[in-house]
Amino acid sequence: MEVARPAAPCLQFLGATGTVTGSRFLLDTPQARLLVDCGLFQGLKALRLRNWSAFPIPPSTIDAVVLTHAHVDHSGYLPRLVRDGFRGPIYATRGTHALCQIVLPDSAHLQEEDASYANRKGFSKHTPALPLYTEEDALRALANFREVPFHASTEVARGVHATFRPAGHILGSSAVELALAGPPSRRVLVSGDLGRPNHPILRPPEPPVAVDALLIESTYGDRRHPSDDADAAFEVAIARTAARKGTVVIPAFAVDRTEVILVTLRRLMREGRVPELPVYVDSPMALSALALYRTALKHGAPDVRSDFCGDGDPFDTGHLVETRSIEQSKAIDGQKPPFIIISASGMATGGRVLHHLAHFLPDSRNTVLLPGFQAEGTRGRSLLEGASALKIHGRYVPVRAEVVGLSHFSVHADQEELVAWLRSIAREPDATFIVHGEAPASAALRERIRRDLGWTAVVPGDLERVRLG
């Protein structure tokens, strides 16, 4: 398809504006059309429905995709993009590629399973219910991946060179610098999701480079993570649940969040700060990701902390049960409590954790721990806000279990950490665009940047298009 080229580079925001999901940023240059991230919308129904809408531009007109990391809100739309006509390369770090080989087929499998379950139970409004894409679509997308090492300038499209720098969020995560050939030449930096300086496994985010335009995430743009003993609420909740012979259910993202929780549980159990309980990891995707993290630690991946050390398997609490099959998953709910279940998804939007929540929420002896951000419109957010019932698989389940939010487990930088990262840049960008946050969080970070740094900071509108030259 013939594409009208702009006279100067332009940036368009196709997602992640006013919401933490659906990261999709389009760079149109006189030579090429590049998409940075290609994520799924999650949370509110109005957002989820956008996954089913036609992509704002014909996918066949995109020359290449660059991925900051593997989380589905940044990568999960790729199979649909390929299904609808995109044929170009997808550039990512080795860690991101490896995780996408797990995440994308799993996302497709879950969607196929959910559609099949809805058809069997008859609770879908659509007849038949269909998945957004299939495992075959996911495999076709994976065939287009091209691995790029950290710090190497790589031509990803005509006149566009990308440099990936560790972002400290999950394995392989990057802030991506894009050098656009002129005239006029421009440099753009997309933060992706920024991690925290104290991530127990990964190196801190690298300082940003000097650029003309900067896109910064704002998931926690309006708040600070707890500065007191971060483990206290976690250990107290586990001890309290164990004392009343209950079960702890932890909806956790399969990639990185599960690893961080296991490292913490192992340490707290060894220190005698929490009871030594069986820990069930009930997510095939989480277990596959866990294997990748073990390999990365063993071989010293470039974004793993050089000071990370430990004897034996750092993720094995001594009571770890890796649950893979559906039969094993079903059997967990019949075990004698107390015990701990870690299961995806992290915001309770789908996956095996829904079956566990349906089983354990009605009993006041049990506890649901929510470790990290819960987007608006998700079941996790409803639980945090005190819902008395939760709709799961077409029926309402009473919420009598204790619900505890634990934001310190988030691997997103908070407002202070985001501003500190920005302060380290060599010069002020011409414009800073605040993305990937709910409206109050983005607005708060914008005002903080304006007040403390004196920069031109903007929260872009959905589908807004801006000139970079």
N, C-alpha and C positions, 0 to 999 in steps of 0.2 A: 504494500500500500504506500502511495506517495505521501510524504510528510512535509508539511510546510515548516521550514526551518526559521527560527527567530533570528533577528539581526544581532542580538546579544543574549548571553545566557539568562535563562529564566528558571525559577524554582516554583513548583506548585505542590501544595499540601493536600494529598489525597486521603489522609487519615491521621490519626493521633493528634487531632486538634479538639480540645474540649473533652477528651477521653484519654485513658491510658493505653488504649488498644488500637489495633488497625494501623500500625506504623507503615506508611507508604509515602515516599517523597520523590517527586519527579523532577529531574534536571533535564531541561531542554537546552541544547547548545546549538550554535550554527552547524556543528558537525555531527551531533549524535543526540540520542534520547536515552537517558539512564534512569532506572528506578532504584532508589536506595530503600531497602527493606520491602517486604511484601507480606504483611501480617494479617491475621484474622481479627475481626472485631469481636469483642466479647462483652458480656454484661447485659445491659438493658436490651430488651427485645428490639427496639428501634435500631440499635447498633448491630445486633446479630443479623437482622434482616438485610443490612448492607452487604453482607457476604454473598447474598443471593442476587443482588442487583448487578447489572452490567458494569464492568470496570469502566471508570471515567474516560479512559482512552482505549483504542483498540490494542490489545496485548501484542498483536503482530507488529506494531510500530515501535516497540521498545527494543533497543539494540542490546542491552545487557541489564542485569540486576546485580547489585552489590548488597551483601547481607552483613549487618553489624553483629548479629548473634542468632542462636537457634531457637529461642522461645517462640511459641506459635503466634504470639501477637506481633512478631517481626518476620516470621518465615512461613506461617501456616497457610497463607493463600497461594503459595507458589504452585501447588499441583493444579489448582483451578486456573491460574494464569496460563500454565502450559496447556491445559486442556482447551482453553479458549483461544489459543493461537500463538503464544509466545514461544519463540524458537531459539533465543539467544543464550549466551553463557550466563552462569550464575557464579559470581566470585565470592569466596568466603575463606576464612582461615581453616587450617586443618582441624582444629577443635570444633569449629562450627559445622564443618562438613560432616565430621564423624557423628556429632549429635543430631544433625538433620537426618542422617541415615536411620536414626532411631525415632525421632520426633515426627517426621512427616508420614511414614507408613503407619505409625501408631495413631496419629490424628485421623488418618483416613479410616483405619480399622475401627476406631471408636465411633466415627460418624456412620459407618456401615452397620455397626452393632446397634447403635441407638435407633437408626431407621428401621432395622429389622425388629427390634424390641417394640417400637411404637406400632409397627404393623401387626405384630402378634397380639399386643394388648389392646389395640384399637383406640389409643388416646391421642393420636395425631390428627390435626385438622386436614391433613393432605392424604389422599388415597391414590397410589401408595405413597408413604413417606420415602423420600430419597435422600441419599447422602450428598453433601456438597461436592465431594469428589471421592474417588475410590483409591485403593492401594495401588492399582495399576497406574493411575494418574500420578501418584506420589513417586513411584519408581521412575516414571518418565521424566519427572522434574529432576530427580537426583542424578540422572544421566547427564544433565546439563551443567553440573557443578564443576568449577575449576578452583583448585586450592591455591591460596596465596600466602606466603610467609609474612609474619609480622615485619614491619619496617621497610619492606621492599616496595619501591614505586613500580606499579604495574599498569600498563595501558589496558583499561577495561572496556573502552569504546574509543572510537576515533576522536583524538584530541582530548581525552579524559584519562588521567592517571590517578590511581587510588593507592593510598598508603594506609595500612591497617595498624593501629596501635592498641596495646592491651587496655581494656576498660575495667577489668577487675570485677565483672558482674557474674558471669558464668564462664566455664571453660571455653576458650576460643573467642570470647566477646571482645569487641573492638569499638573504638572511636575511629571513624574513617575520614581521612583527609582526601579531598578530591581537587586535583589541580586541573583547571579548565584552560585549554589553549586559547589564545586570543586571535584577533583583537576583539574585545579587550580580554586579557587573561584574568582569571579569578581563582581564588582558593576558597573552598567551602569545607567546613568541618561538621560532621554529624556525630553527636556524642554517642548515639545508641543509648543503652541503659548503662549508667555509671555505677560501679560498685563502691564499696566502702573501704576506707584505709585499713580496717581491722578484719577483713575477711580472713577466716582461719586457714584457708587453703590457697587462695589466689593472691597474686601481687596486686598492690593498689593501682588504681587507674594512672596511666602516664599523664603528665601535665599536657595541656593542649598546646598546639603549635599556632603561630600567628596566621590568621586567615582574614578574608574579607567578609565572610558570612559564617555564622555559627548557629547550629541547631542544638539546643540543650534540652534534655528531658526534665520533667518536673513532677514525677510521680509523688515524691515527698517534698514538693516545693513550698508547702505551707506548714511544715512541722519539723520537729527535731526528734531523733530517736532517744530513748531513755538513756540518761547518763549515769544512773545509779547501777547497782549490781544487776546486770542484764539477765543473769540466770535465775535470780531469786523467784520471780513470778512463775517461771517454768518449773523449778524444782518443787515449789510449794504446791502448785496445782497437781503435779504428779503424785506427791506424797499424800495429799488430801484425798485424791481419788483412790489410791491404793488402800488407804485406811478404811474407806467405806466399801471395799471390795468391788470397785467399779472398773470400767475400761476407759482408757484415754484414746480418743480418735483424733489423729492429726492429718487434716487435709493438707498435702504438701505438693508443691511443684515437683515433678519427677526429676527435673534437671537442676542441680545445685542445692535447692532447698532441702531435699532429702539428705544429701551428703552433709550439709552443715548441721542439720538436726542430729544425725547419727554421730558425728564427731563430738558434738556437745553432750549427747547422752552417754557416750563412752567415757568421756572425762568425768562427768558428774557421778556416774556409777562407780568409777574407780576411786573417786574421792569420798564415796559414801554419802554424797549429798542427796541422792535419790535412790529409792529401792531398786534392787536388781530384779527387773521384770522382763518377761519375754517381750521382744520387740519384733512385730511382724511388719515387713516391708511388702505391701500388697499392691504391686504395680510392675508389670513386666517392663514397661518403659523405664521406670526408676531403677530397676535392677540392671538393665542394659547400660543406663547412664552411669550407674555406680561402677560397673566394670571399666568404663572408659576413664573415670576419675582415678581408679586404682592404677590403670596403665599410665596415665599422665604423671602420677606421683612417682611411679617406679622409674620412669624414663626421664623425668625432669623436664616436663613440657615448659616452654619459655614463659608462660604466664602463671606458673605455679610458684608459690613463695619459696625462696631459697632457704628460708629458715624453718620450713615445715619439716617436722621430724616426729618420729614416734616408733614404738616397737610393735611389730606385727601389723595386722590390718587396722588402719586408723578408723574404719567405719564399723568394725565388729564390736558390739557392746559386750560380747561374751554370751549373749542370749538372743542373737539375731536369727530370725527365721525368714528366709527368702521365699516368698510365695509367688509362684508363677501361674499355675493352672487355675481354671475357674473352680474346679472341685476343691482345691486347697484354699482358695479365697472364701468359698462358702463355708468351709469347715471352721474358719477362724471364729465366727460368731458363736459357735457352740463350745468354745474353749472356756475353761474355768478362769474367771478373773481373779486378781487384777492382771492386766497386760496392756500393751501399747500397740496401736495400729498406725502405721504411716502409709497413706494411700493417696493417689492422685484422683482428681485434680486439686490444685492448690486453692482455688476459690469455689470448690464444690460445684462446678459447672457441668461435670460429667465424670465418667469413669467409675471404677470400682468403689470409690469412697462413698458414692451415693447409696449403695446397698448397705454399707456399714452405718451410715448416718440414719437411714430408715430403721435399722435394727436397734441402734443404741440411743438415739435422741429421746425416745419416750421414757427412759429410766433415769431418775434423778441421781443415781449413784455414779453415773458416767460423766465424762468431761470431754468437750470438744475444744481443742487448742487450735487457734487460727494464727499461724506463724507468718505474718507479713501482710502486705497490702491486699485488701479485698475491694475489687472494683464495684462501682455502683451497678445495681441490677443483678448481682450474683447472689447465690445462696449464702456464700460466706459473709457478704455484706449484711444480708438480712439477719443472720445469726448475731453478728456484732451489734446490730441495732436493736436487738431484743425481740425478734420475731417469736410469737407464741406457737406458730406452726409453720412448717416448711413443705412446699409442694415438691414431691419427688416421684418421678415416674407416674404422673397423672393423678396422684392422691396426696392429701395433706397428712403430714406426720406431726404429732404434737412434740413441742420442744420442752422437755423437762430436765434434760441434762444441763450441767454447768457449761457455760461458754466463756472462754478466756482468750482475749486478743493479745498477741505477743509481737509487737511491731519490731522489736529489736532483732528478730530473726530475718528481717528484710535485708536483701543484698542490694537495695537501692540506696544511693547517697541521699542524705536528708538535706534540708535547706542550707545548713552551715557548711556541709561538705561540698555541695554544689557550688556555692559562692567561693569557697576556698579554691576549688579546682579552677574556676574562672579567673580568680585573682592571679594565678600563676602564668597566665598567657602574656606573651611579650608585648603585645599592643592591643588596643581596643579594636574589635571588629567594626566594620561599617554598620552592621546590623546583627542583632542576636535574636533568634526566633525561639520562642519557648513552646515546646511541644510535649506530647506524651504525658499529659496530666489532666485531671479533672479541672473544670474551670476555676474553682477557688484556689487550687494549688498553683496553677499556671499564673494566675493574676498576682498571687502573693510573691512568687519568685520574680516576676517582672518588676514589681515595686521595689523589692529588695535590691535587685540589680541596678535599677535607676538610682536608688537612694545611696547605696554604698559604693557603686563603681562609676556612676554617672554615665552609663552606656545607653545607647539607643536599643531598647528591648521591646519586643513586640510579641503578643500572642496572636498568631495568624488565625484567620477564619477557615472554615472547612472549604476546600477546593480553591482557596485564594491562590493567586498567581502573582509573583513579584519578579521584577527585573534585578539582575545581579550586576549589570554593567550599564 
